[in-house]
Amino acid sequence: MTRTPTVGLPVRDATTYAQWFACLADPTRVRLLHAVATHPDEITVGALSEAIGVSQPTCSHHLRKLADTGFVRLRREGTTTLVSVNPACCTGLPHAADAVMGTIATGPCCPTDLPPDVTVRAMTDADWADVRRIYAEGIATRNATFETEVPARRALDAKWLPGHRWVAVVDGQVAGWAAATPASTRECYSGVAETSVYVGDAFRGRGVGKALLHKQVTAADEAGLWTLQTAIFPENRASIALHHSAGFRTIGVRERIARHHGTWRNTVMLERRAQSTSGPAC
């Protein structure tokens, strides 16, 4: 009799990861995937075959294997085949390795090496102009949100949880903000919130996001929120890494979940569970 395991890596996930790793068991495919992933745009099969020193038929054979597994995308343009990396692969593959090695378990909190020049405080009415300006700067990157215009203050005020709205201040200026939105109106999900973190153009790379997320996570734990979740575009690797450092784990990729400027986009779903997960029953 086979006993069903109750802990560890789920069989379905292990099967998926094994298929991915099997596809990459050939050095030529690894080199091809690297070449495609590090190329700034689509690249032709001919250019790829020349770059790694294999014939075009061999290159095409391995590219079909990579495409079947979902690592790359192939697009015909006349008689030419253009190759591009699947953005979900950039997150999914590292996540698979982390899952197998057991390095993505949710940590108790997040890094404490916070920048000394960043102060995080509760958001006030006087901050709304800066908050909406920074929101607009995030929208302009096209990798922060599906929103194409900054929501009205009234709409944001209505959806964000009181007590879970923060701004980061650097040299007297609002440098970023974080807020949490209830994931559902049902009582049993009262401790589940979706988080947002935005950093102004002029303050990126200075630890503002780290300070905001630290405050958001610790305040959520203290307030009894047992799950924080967020959805991030796969292309926004810096934000994904930031959330991993704060104890979030990747739980999946939602493929073609919505259109953004006329293009179907994927999102990476991440969540963080508090140490105590007690809450009301449905």
C-alpha positions as CSV (number, residue, x, y, z in Angstrom):
1,M,0.0,0.0,0.0
2,T,1.4,3.4,-1.0
3,R,1.0,6.1,1.7
4,T,0.1,9.6,0.5
5,P,2.7,12.1,1.9
6,T,1.3,14.8,4.1
7,V,4.2,17.1,4.1
8,G,6.9,18.3,1.7
9,L,6.7,19.3,-1.9
10,P,3.3,18.4,-3.5
11,V,3.4,15.7,-6.1
12,R,1.9,18.0,-8.8
13,D,4.5,20.6,-8.3
14,A,7.3,18.0,-8.2
15,T,6.1,16.6,-11.5
16,T,6.0,20.0,-13.1
17,Y,9.5,20.9,-11.9
18,A,10.9,17.5,-13.1
19,Q,9.6,18.2,-16.6
20,W,11.3,21.6,-16.6
21,F,14.6,20.2,-15.3
22,A,14.4,17.4,-17.8
23,C,14.0,19.9,-20.7
24,L,17.1,21.6,-19.5
25,A,19.2,18.4,-19.2
26,D,20.8,19.2,-22.5
27,P,23.6,21.8,-22.5
28,T,22.6,23.2,-25.9
29,R,19.1,24.0,-24.6
30,V,20.6,25.7,-21.5
31,R,22.8,27.8,-23.7
32,L,19.9,28.7,-26.0
33,L,17.7,29.7,-23.1
34,H,20.4,31.8,-21.7
35,A,21.0,33.5,-25.1
36,V,17.3,34.2,-25.5
37,A,16.7,35.4,-21.9
38,T,19.6,37.8,-22.0
39,H,18.8,39.3,-25.4
40,P,16.9,42.6,-25.1
41,D,14.3,41.8,-27.8
42,E,13.2,38.9,-30.1
43,I,16.0,37.1,-31.9
44,T,15.9,35.0,-35.0
45,V,16.7,31.3,-35.1
46,G,19.6,32.1,-37.5
47,A,21.2,34.6,-35.1
48,L,20.8,32.1,-32.3
49,S,22.4,29.2,-34.2
50,E,25.3,31.4,-35.1
51,A,25.7,32.7,-31.5
52,I,26.0,29.3,-30.0
53,G,27.6,27.5,-32.9
54,V,25.0,24.9,-34.0
55,S,23.2,24.3,-37.2
56,Q,19.8,25.9,-37.8
57,P,18.0,22.5,-37.9
58,T,19.6,21.6,-34.5
59,C,18.8,25.0,-33.1
60,S,15.1,24.7,-34.3
61,H,14.8,21.3,-32.7
62,H,15.9,22.4,-29.3
63,L,13.9,25.6,-29.5
64,R,10.7,23.6,-30.1
65,K,11.5,21.6,-27.0
66,L,12.0,24.8,-25.0
67,A,8.7,26.2,-26.4
68,D,6.7,23.1,-25.6
69,T,7.8,23.3,-22.0
70,G,7.0,27.0,-21.9
71,F,10.5,28.5,-21.5
72,V,10.4,30.4,-24.9
73,R,7.9,31.8,-27.3
74,L,8.1,31.4,-31.1
75,R,6.6,33.8,-33.5
76,R,6.5,33.6,-37.3
77,E,7.0,36.7,-39.3
78,G,7.0,35.8,-43.0
79,T,9.6,33.1,-43.4
80,T,11.5,34.1,-40.3
81,T,10.9,32.6,-36.8
82,L,11.5,35.1,-34.0
83,V,12.2,33.8,-30.5
84,S,11.6,35.5,-27.1
85,V,11.8,34.4,-23.5
86,N,8.5,33.7,-21.7
87,P,8.6,36.3,-18.9
88,A,6.9,33.8,-16.5
89,C,9.9,31.6,-16.9
90,C,12.1,34.3,-15.3
91,T,10.2,33.8,-12.1
92,G,8.9,30.3,-12.3
93,L,12.3,28.6,-12.9
94,P,14.1,30.3,-10.0
95,H,11.0,29.5,-7.8
96,A,11.2,25.8,-8.8
97,A,14.8,25.6,-7.7
98,D,14.0,27.4,-4.4
99,A,11.0,25.1,-3.8
100,V,13.0,22.0,-4.3
101,M,15.8,23.2,-2.1
102,G,13.4,24.3,0.6
103,T,14.5,27.9,0.6
104,I,11.2,29.7,0.2
105,A,9.5,28.9,3.5
106,T,8.0,32.1,4.9
107,G,10.4,33.7,7.3
108,P,9.3,35.3,10.6
109,C,9.6,38.8,9.2
110,C,12.1,40.6,7.0
111,P,15.6,42.2,7.0
112,T,16.3,44.6,9.7
113,D,19.2,46.4,7.9
114,L,16.9,49.3,7.1
115,P,18.3,52.6,5.7
116,P,18.8,55.1,8.5
117,D,17.8,58.1,6.4
118,V,14.3,56.7,5.7
119,T,11.5,57.3,8.1
120,V,8.2,55.5,7.8
121,R,5.0,57.0,9.4
122,A,1.3,56.7,9.1
123,M,-0.2,58.4,6.0
124,T,-2.1,61.6,6.6
125,D,-4.5,63.7,4.6
126,A,-1.7,66.1,3.8
127,D,0.1,63.2,1.9
128,W,-2.5,62.6,-0.7
129,A,-0.9,64.8,-3.4
130,D,2.4,63.0,-3.0
131,V,0.9,59.6,-2.8
132,R,-1.0,60.1,-6.1
133,R,2.1,61.6,-7.8
134,I,4.2,58.6,-6.8
135,Y,1.3,56.3,-8.0
136,A,1.5,58.1,-11.4
137,E,5.2,57.5,-11.6
138,G,4.7,53.8,-11.0
139,I,2.0,53.7,-13.7
140,A,4.4,55.3,-16.1
141,T,6.8,52.3,-15.8
142,R,4.1,50.0,-17.2
143,N,5.4,47.3,-14.9
144,A,3.8,48.3,-11.6
145,T,0.0,48.0,-12.1
146,F,-2.8,47.3,-14.6
147,E,-4.1,50.8,-13.8
148,T,-3.5,53.3,-16.6
149,E,-4.7,56.3,-14.7
150,V,-4.3,57.2,-11.0
151,P,-7.5,56.4,-9.1
152,A,-9.3,59.3,-7.4
153,R,-8.5,60.0,-3.8
154,R,-12.0,59.0,-2.8
155,A,-11.7,55.6,-4.5
156,L,-8.3,54.9,-2.8
157,D,-9.6,56.1,0.6
158,A,-12.6,53.9,0.4
159,K,-10.7,50.7,-0.4
160,W,-7.5,51.0,1.7
161,L,-7.6,49.6,5.2
162,P,-7.4,52.3,7.9
163,G,-4.3,51.7,10.0
164,H,-2.4,50.1,7.2
165,R,-1.4,53.1,5.1
166,W,2.2,54.3,5.3
167,V,4.5,56.8,3.7
168,A,8.3,56.8,3.7
169,V,10.0,60.2,4.2
170,V,13.5,61.1,3.1
171,D,15.0,64.5,3.7
172,G,11.5,65.9,4.5
173,Q,10.0,64.6,1.2
174,V,7.5,61.8,0.7
175,A,9.6,59.1,-1.1
176,G,7.1,56.3,-1.3
177,W,3.9,54.7,0.2
178,A,2.4,51.4,1.1
179,A,-1.2,50.4,1.6
180,A,-3.3,47.3,2.2
181,T,-6.7,46.4,0.7
182,P,-9.1,43.8,2.1
183,A,-9.0,40.7,-0.1
184,S,-12.7,40.0,0.5
185,T,-15.7,41.3,2.3
186,R,-16.5,37.9,3.8
187,E,-15.8,37.7,7.6
188,C,-13.7,34.6,7.3
189,Y,-11.2,36.5,5.1
190,S,-11.0,39.5,7.4
191,G,-7.3,38.8,8.1
192,V,-6.3,38.6,4.4
193,A,-5.2,41.8,2.6
194,E,-3.6,42.7,-0.7
195,T,-0.6,44.9,-0.4
196,S,0.8,47.7,-2.6
197,V,4.2,49.4,-2.3
198,Y,5.3,52.3,-4.5
199,V,8.6,54.2,-4.5
200,G,9.0,57.6,-6.2
201,D,11.3,57.9,-9.2
202,A,13.9,60.0,-7.4
203,F,14.2,57.6,-4.5
204,R,14.5,54.2,-6.0
205,G,17.5,52.1,-5.0
206,R,17.8,53.7,-1.6
207,G,16.0,51.1,0.5
208,V,12.7,53.0,0.6
209,G,10.8,49.9,-0.5
210,K,12.5,47.7,2.1
211,A,11.6,50.2,4.9
212,L,8.0,50.4,3.7
213,L,7.5,46.7,3.4
214,H,9.1,46.1,6.8
215,K,6.6,48.5,8.4
216,Q,3.7,47.0,6.5
217,V,4.6,43.4,7.5
218,T,5.2,44.1,11.2
219,A,2.1,46.3,11.5
220,A,0.0,43.6,9.9
221,D,1.3,41.0,12.3
222,E,0.6,43.2,15.2
223,A,-2.9,43.9,14.0
224,G,-3.8,40.2,13.5
225,L,-3.7,40.1,9.7
226,W,-2.7,36.5,9.0
227,T,-2.1,36.6,5.2
228,L,-0.7,39.3,3.0
229,Q,-0.8,38.8,-0.7
230,T,0.3,40.7,-3.8
231,A,0.4,40.3,-7.6
232,I,3.5,41.5,-9.5
233,F,4.4,41.5,-13.1
234,P,7.2,38.9,-13.8
235,E,9.2,41.7,-15.4
236,N,9.4,43.6,-12.1
237,R,12.1,41.3,-10.7
238,A,13.3,43.9,-8.1
239,S,9.8,44.0,-6.5
240,I,9.6,40.2,-6.5
241,A,13.0,39.9,-4.8
242,L,12.0,42.6,-2.3
243,H,8.9,40.7,-1.3
244,H,10.8,37.4,-1.0
245,S,13.2,39.1,1.4
246,A,10.2,40.2,3.5
247,G,9.0,36.6,3.9
248,F,6.6,36.4,0.9
249,R,6.7,33.3,-1.2
250,T,5.8,32.8,-4.8
251,I,2.6,30.6,-5.0
252,G,2.1,30.7,-8.8
253,V,2.0,32.6,-12.0
254,R,-1.4,33.7,-13.4
255,E,-0.9,33.6,-17.2
256,R,-2.6,36.1,-19.4
257,I,-4.7,37.3,-16.5
258,A,-5.6,40.7,-18.0
259,R,-4.8,43.0,-20.9
260,H,-2.6,46.0,-20.3
261,H,-2.2,48.6,-23.1
262,G,-3.7,46.0,-25.5
263,T,-1.3,43.2,-24.4
264,W,-2.1,40.2,-22.3
265,R,0.1,40.2,-19.2
266,N,1.0,37.6,-16.6
267,T,1.3,38.2,-12.9
268,V,3.2,36.4,-10.2
269,M,1.2,35.7,-7.1
270,L,3.0,36.0,-3.7
271,E,1.8,35.6,-0.2
272,R,3.1,35.9,3.3
273,R,1.6,34.0,6.2
274,A,1.9,35.3,9.8
275,Q,3.2,33.0,12.5
276,S,-0.3,32.8,14.0
277,T,-3.0,31.9,11.5
278,S,-6.0,31.7,13.8
279,G,-9.1,33.6,12.5
280,P,-12.9,33.5,12.2
281,A,-14.4,30.5,10.4
282,C,-16.6,30.8,7.3
